[in-house]
Amino acid sequence: MYNPDTELLFPARVIPTLRDERGKSWSNLVDKAADKEIDDPDQMAFVLMMIRLNGCTTCHADSFRAMRGCTACSSQNVRRFRGPEKELNQMYKKAHGDVDTHLKKLEKKKNKAK
């Protein structure tokens, strides 16, 4: 079954739809990420956090998650997350650190190649 809302990994276009799924802290985090361009580390970190939260790497075309679509899957996972918002913020900070580390490695490789 094909669902036009299903992509390989969490799509950044879904970020704004998650704004009202939790409290104020979550809304602020969503606003921060949604207002950025796709190549901004803040948005990359949010996308990475959501990939981890949703389990996007294990989703495949004939799975129930894929049939529902990325928007519904993400919304449900954020709502059903059992930890406090503080834990979601920590997950975001961890993802941001991972993105920063990766970008620094890419920059080093780029500088070495010159």
PyMOL commands that set and color helices and strands:
alter all, ss='L'
color gray80, all
select helices_A, chain A and resi 12-21+24-34+41-54+56-58+64-68+70-80+85-113
alter helices_A, ss='H'
color red, helices_A
deselect
rebuild
show_as cartoon
